Amino acid sequence: MFVLSNSLLAQPSEYLYVYPAAQDAYPGNLNTNLQAIFQQYQVAEYSQAFPGATEEPLSNAYHIYAGGDVAALKTALDQSGSFSSTELSPYST
């Protein structure tokens, strides 16, 4: 899991679901390009969305919470080519 600061998540309005397409796009194994993107957009958490799932696509779904511009983060991740899909989702409690 990639964690910078829990304080960044005080009142998130949206987050991303992502589906890694490369080994170096998974938490704990990020390539340098993704590390730079995560720092730029203040990613606070990157972890498996449904850890108990055993079948695709849920077993390969991850969520990203960020303190920066989440829509711009989605664009940067789409352009990176490291994910087969990225989905913007509203945050609800």
Secondary structure, DSSP 8 states (H G I E B T S, - for coil): -B-S-GGGGSS--EEEEEEE-SGGGSTT---HHHHHHHHHTTEEEEEES-TT--STTGGG-EEEEESS-HHHHHHHHHHHT-EEEEEEEE---
